[in-house]
Amino acid sequence: MVSILIALILYYAWRYSKLTADPDWAMFNLWGFTGARFGEGFFDCKMPGIHLFYLLITKIVGKSVPRVRFMSTVVVSIPGIILYYMTGSFWIGLAFITMINSGWLLSFHGNVGQIPAGLMAISMVSHDPWLSIPLWLGSLFVESKAIVLMIPLFLFNGWYLQLGIAFGIAGLVAILIRLLYPKVWGYLWEANIVIAGRLRQYRINCIKNECVYGDNYMCSGLGHILPWVLIGVANKPDIAYWIPIAMYMALIFFGIAVRPNHFIVLIPWVILAGIPWQIVLALCAADVLSALGYWKHIWIRFYPAIHNMNYEGREIGLYLKDKPGTLWVNSMNTGIYVYAQKKPYNGFCEQVEMNDTVHERRKAWVEKWKENPPDWVVKGVGSGYKFEPRAGYKLVAKDDYGNKIYQKE
């Protein structure tokens, strides 16, 4: 039976290795592909664990989008094999591998849920409070929101001492970072407190202005995860068991971040709810069949809005790869940096939403521009900053999608 699970993992890895880099996935791979360090070379609203994960994979397989996609898919799926051996249940392993790679949860898109989901599931199956400490700390290093899942789980299991030790370790590490590496502490604070808080306000303002926000994200993700959750609740009507999920959902609704890839961390609870194997098989089959077997056109099928942009990013990036000089991409198409293997100019990416919240960085960036403008500028659709190409730049290339490449004269 394990050979079936391995074959399934390799199939997902093969299919996803064909995909181009999207802006979020590219952001997580900036460190590995361009050498830009988290915080210093670019900003993000995530913990650095996801960036270090991809950095390690890049060190192993090289700066290749297909190889990194293949290897990362295999790695995040391996807990399914571990769960199979720990529980003796093929169906738990199958459910994990299917859900962790689900296109309906945008698993192939930039996300931080897959690694924590695997670590959490192993912790929950092990029932070992001491093993759970490093597993959950590892989860928090990748996805800080997992803390609202961790606290009730430890409390309901009676792991009071272990919860205290985990917080003690995390607190000690935080103090040491703040004292010994104040710059790193500043980057962590900026990412998880400053930018995260400003993003919430940004989205509130967006809703107040009656712009459509997240409808397609919310509906497609909920449409996939709700059958699993509702059947799981019906099969295991234990309120305490589901409280962590309720708290997590309340948090992402509060942060106005209800997106398919944010539901990935719920996977351990639904696959361990004892759902009958016939229903697990039916739900897994529904996932694969509704995705047309994950055969071709995956971006168009699950996230058509950025399909063309991802393709453009690859073509533009490869065009610039062997051309010397600094690069700034005046659009959300961060994938251009990855394919060009060039750092973002002075550490500033026009990542959608975030580029409107890092006011201090924008001000410093403008001053640096005045001192020494970048050698290359790519102006794309939805530019994040007003760029005047006539001021010392010449147009050297353009495509049919509205992207223009300028070189400093």
C-alpha positions in Angstrom: 0.0 0.0 0.0 2.9 2.4 0.7 3.9 2.1 -2.9 0.6 3.6 -3.9 1.2 6.6 -1.6 4.7 7.1 -2.9 3.5 6.9 -6.5 0.8 9.5 -5.7 3.4 11.9 -4.2 5.7 11.5 -7.2 2.8 12.2 -9.5 1.9 15.4 -7.7 5.5 16.5 -7.7 5.8 15.8 -11.4 2.7 17.7 -12.3 3.6 20.7 -10.1 7.2 20.8 -11.3 5.7 22.0 -14.7 4.3 25.2 -13.2 5.7 28.6 -13.5 6.6 30.7 -10.4 3.8 32.9 -9.0 4.5 36.1 -7.0 4.1 34.5 -3.5 6.1 31.4 -4.3 8.7 33.6 -5.9 8.9 35.7 -2.7 9.7 32.6 -0.7 12.4 31.7 -3.1 14.2 35.1 -3.4 16.8 34.0 -0.8 17.6 30.8 -2.6 17.6 32.1 -6.2 18.9 35.6 -5.8 20.8 35.7 -2.5 18.5 38.4 -1.1 18.2 37.8 2.6 14.9 37.9 4.5 14.3 41.4 6.0 17.5 42.9 4.5 17.1 42.0 0.9 13.3 42.0 0.8 10.3 42.3 3.1 7.5 39.9 3.8 4.6 39.4 6.2 5.7 35.8 7.1 8.1 34.1 9.5 11.5 33.3 7.9 11.0 29.6 8.2 9.4 29.3 4.8 12.2 31.2 3.2 14.9 29.0 4.9 13.0 25.9 3.8 13.2 26.9 0.1 16.8 28.1 0.6 17.8 24.6 1.8 16.0 23.0 -1.1 17.7 25.3 -3.6 21.1 24.4 -2.1 20.3 20.7 -2.7 18.8 20.8 -6.2 20.1 24.1 -7.6 18.5 27.2 -8.9 15.9 25.5 -11.0 12.1 26.3 -10.6 11.1 22.8 -11.8 13.5 21.0 -9.5 12.7 23.1 -6.5 8.9 22.6 -7.1 9.4 18.9 -7.5 11.5 18.5 -4.4 9.4 20.8 -2.2 6.2 18.9 -3.1 7.9 15.6 -2.2 9.1 16.9 1.1 5.8 18.4 2.3 4.0 15.1 1.3 6.4 12.8 3.2 4.4 13.1 6.5 1.6 11.2 4.7 4.0 8.2 4.6 5.0 8.7 8.2 1.3 8.9 9.3 0.6 5.7 7.4 3.3 3.9 9.4 2.4 5.5 12.7 -1.4 4.8 12.4 -1.4 1.7 10.2 -4.1 3.4 8.2 -3.7 3.8 4.4 -6.7 6.1 4.4 -5.1 8.6 6.7 -2.0 8.7 4.6 -4.1 9.0 1.4 -6.2 11.8 2.9 -3.1 13.7 4.0 -1.3 13.5 0.6 -4.4 14.4 -1.4 -5.3 17.4 0.8 -1.8 18.7 1.2 -1.5 18.8 -2.6 -5.0 19.9 -3.4 -5.3 22.4 -6.1 -8.5 23.7 -4.6 -6.5 24.8 -1.6 -3.9 26.4 -3.9 -1.2 24.1 -2.5 1.0 24.8 -5.5 0.7 28.6 -4.9 2.9 30.3 -2.4 1.7 29.1 1.0 3.1 28.5 4.5 0.6 25.8 5.6 2.1 22.6 4.3 5.1 22.2 6.5 3.1 23.0 9.8 0.3 20.7 8.7 2.7 17.8 8.5 4.4 18.6 11.8 1.1 19.1 13.6 -0.3 15.8 12.3 2.7 13.8 13.5 2.4 15.5 16.9 -1.3 14.7 17.2 -0.8 11.0 16.2 2.2 10.5 18.5 0.4 11.8 21.6 3.9 12.5 22.9 4.0 15.9 24.7 7.8 16.0 24.5 8.1 15.3 20.8 5.3 17.8 20.3 7.4 20.7 21.6 9.9 20.8 18.7 7.2 19.9 16.2 5.1 22.8 17.2 7.9 25.2 17.6 8.9 24.3 14.1 5.4 25.0 12.9 5.4 28.4 14.5 8.7 29.2 12.9 7.0 28.8 9.5 3.4 29.9 10.4 3.0 32.2 13.4 -0.8 32.0 13.3 -0.5 28.3 14.3 -0.2 29.5 17.9 -4.0 29.6 18.2 -4.0 25.9 17.2 -1.2 25.0 19.6 -2.4 26.5 22.8 -5.8 24.8 23.1 -4.4 21.5 21.8 -1.8 21.4 24.6 -4.3 22.6 27.2 -6.9 20.0 26.3 -4.3 17.2 26.4 -3.1 18.3 29.8 0.3 19.2 28.5 0.7 22.2 30.8 4.3 21.7 31.6 5.3 21.2 28.0 3.3 24.3 26.9 5.2 26.3 29.4 8.5 24.9 28.3 7.7 25.6 24.6 6.8 29.2 25.5 9.9 29.5 27.6 12.1 28.3 24.7 10.4 30.6 22.2 10.7 33.5 24.7 14.4 32.9 25.3 15.1 32.7 21.6 13.2 36.0 21.1 15.2 37.7 23.9 18.5 36.4 22.5 17.7 37.6 19.0 16.6 41.0 20.3 19.8 41.4 22.3 22.3 39.9 20.0 20.7 40.5 16.6 18.6 43.7 16.9 18.4 44.1 13.1 16.9 40.6 12.7 14.5 41.3 15.6 13.4 44.5 13.7 12.7 42.4 10.6 10.7 39.9 12.5 8.7 42.6 14.2 8.1 44.4 11.0 6.9 41.2 9.2 4.6 39.8 11.9 3.3 42.8 13.7 3.7 46.0 11.6 3.0 44.7 8.1 0.4 42.2 9.3 -1.5 44.9 11.2 -1.3 47.4 8.3 -2.5 44.7 5.9 -5.6 44.2 7.9 -6.4 47.9 7.9 -5.7 48.0 4.1 -8.2 45.2 3.5 -10.8 46.9 5.7 -10.4 50.1 3.7 -10.8 48.1 0.5 -14.0 46.5 1.7 -15.3 50.0 2.9 -14.7 51.3 -0.6 -16.8 48.5 -2.0 -14.1 46.8 -4.0 -14.4 43.1 -4.4 -12.0 41.4 -2.0 -11.3 37.7 -1.9 -14.6 36.3 -3.0 -13.1 33.8 -5.3 -10.4 32.8 -2.8 -13.0 32.4 0.0 -15.6 30.4 -1.9 -13.3 28.0 -3.7 -11.4 27.2 -0.5 -14.4 26.9 1.7 -16.1 24.7 -0.9 -13.3 22.2 -0.7 -12.6 22.2 3.1 -16.1 22.4 4.5 -17.2 18.9 3.4 -14.2 17.4 5.1 -14.8 19.5 8.3 -18.6 18.9 8.5 -18.2 15.2 7.9 -15.4 15.1 10.5 -17.5 17.0 13.0 -20.5 14.6 12.4 -18.2 11.6 12.9 -16.4 13.0 15.9 -18.8 15.4 17.8 -16.2 16.4 20.4 -16.3 20.2 21.0 -12.9 20.3 22.5 -11.3 18.6 19.5 -12.6 21.2 17.1 -12.0 24.3 19.3 -8.5 24.9 17.8 -10.0 25.0 14.3 -12.7 27.4 15.5 -10.1 29.7 17.0 -8.0 29.6 13.9 -10.9 30.4 11.6 -11.9 33.3 13.9 -8.3 34.6 13.6 -8.1 34.6 9.8 -11.6 36.1 9.5 -10.4 38.8 11.9 -7.3 39.4 9.8 -9.5 39.3 6.6 -7.2 36.5 5.2 -9.8 33.9 4.4 -8.0 32.2 1.5 -7.7 28.5 0.3 -4.0 28.1 1.2 -4.8 29.3 4.8 -7.0 26.3 5.3 -4.1 23.9 4.8 -3.2 23.9 8.5 -6.7 22.4 9.2 -5.8 19.2 7.5 -4.5 17.3 10.6 -7.8 17.7 12.4 -10.0 16.5 9.5 -7.9 13.5 8.5 -7.6 12.3 12.1 -11.4 12.7 12.9 -12.0 9.0 12.1 -13.9 9.6 8.9 -15.0 6.2 7.3 -12.7 5.0 4.6 -15.5 5.0 2.0 -16.1 8.7 2.5 -12.3 9.4 2.5 -12.0 7.6 -0.8 -15.0 9.5 -2.2 -13.6 12.9 -1.1 -10.2 12.2 -2.4 -11.6 11.0 -5.7 -13.8 14.1 -5.9 -10.6 16.2 -5.5 -8.6 14.5 -8.2 -11.5 14.1 -10.7 -12.7 17.7 -10.3 -9.1 18.8 -10.9 -9.1 16.7 -14.2 -6.4 14.6 -12.8 -4.1 17.6 -12.4 -3.3 17.2 -16.1 -2.1 20.4 -17.8 -3.5 23.9 -17.5 -3.3 23.9 -13.7 -2.9 27.6 -13.3 -5.8 28.2 -15.7 -8.0 25.7 -13.8 -7.4 26.9 -10.3 -6.1 30.5 -10.5 -6.5 31.9 -14.0 -6.1 35.5 -12.9 -2.3 35.1 -12.7 -1.6 32.5 -15.3 -0.4 35.0 -18.0 1.5 37.0 -15.4 3.5 33.9 -14.3 4.3 33.1 -17.9 5.4 36.7 -18.6 7.6 36.6 -15.5 9.4 33.6 -16.7 10.1 35.0 -20.2 11.2 38.5 -18.9 13.3 37.0 -16.2 15.1 34.6 -18.6 15.7 37.6 -20.9 17.4 39.5 -18.1 19.2 36.6 -16.5 22.6 37.1 -18.2 22.5 40.9 -18.5 24.6 42.6 -15.8 23.3 45.3 -13.5 20.7 45.9 -10.8 17.0 45.2 -11.4 13.7 46.7 -10.1 10.4 45.2 -11.2 7.6 47.8 -11.1 4.8 45.3 -10.7 3.7 42.5 -8.4 5.5 40.0 -10.7 8.2 38.9 -8.2 8.8 35.8 -10.3 10.9 38.0 -12.7 13.6 38.2 -9.9 13.6 34.5 -9.5 14.1 33.7 -13.2 16.6 36.5 -13.7 18.4 35.5 -10.4 18.8 39.1 -9.5 18.1 40.7 -6.1 15.3 43.2 -5.8 16.7 46.7 -6.2 17.5 48.0 -2.7 15.3 45.3 -1.1 12.0 46.6 -2.3 9.4 44.4 -4.1 6.1 45.7 -5.4 4.3 42.8 -3.8 0.6 43.5 -4.0 -0.9 45.0 -0.8 2.4 44.9 1.1 3.9 47.6 -1.1 1.3 50.0 0.2 2.0 49.3 3.8 5.8 49.6 4.2 5.9 53.4 4.2 9.3 53.7 5.9 10.9 51.4 3.4 9.4 53.2 0.5 10.8 56.5 1.8 14.3 55.1 2.2 14.1 53.4 -1.2 13.2 56.6 -3.0 16.2 58.3 -1.4 18.5 55.5 -2.6 17.0 55.7 -6.1 18.0 59.4 -6.3 21.6 58.4 -5.4 21.9 55.5 -7.8 19.0 54.4 -9.9 18.8 50.7 -11.0 20.3 49.5 -14.2 17.1 47.7 -15.4 13.5 48.5 -14.8 10.6 46.3 -15.8 7.3 48.2 -15.9 4.3 45.8 -15.8 0.6 46.1 -15.6 -0.5 47.4 -12.2 2.7 49.2 -11.5 3.3 49.9 -7.8 5.2 53.2 -8.2 5.2 56.1 -10.7 8.1 55.6 -13.0 9.2 58.2 -15.5 11.1 56.3 -18.2 12.2 59.5 -19.9 14.5 60.3 -17.0 17.7 58.6 -18.1 16.2 55.3 -19.4 15.6 53.8 -22.8 13.1 51.2 -23.8 14.8 48.1 -25.0 12.0 45.5 -25.1 8.3 45.0 -24.6 5.7 42.3 -25.0 2.1 41.9 -26.0 0.9 42.0 -22.4 1.9 45.5 -21.6 5.3 44.8 -20.0 8.2 47.1 -20.9 11.9 46.7 -20.1 14.0 49.8 -19.7 17.8 50.1 -19.4 19.6 53.0 -17.7 21.5 55.1 -20.3 
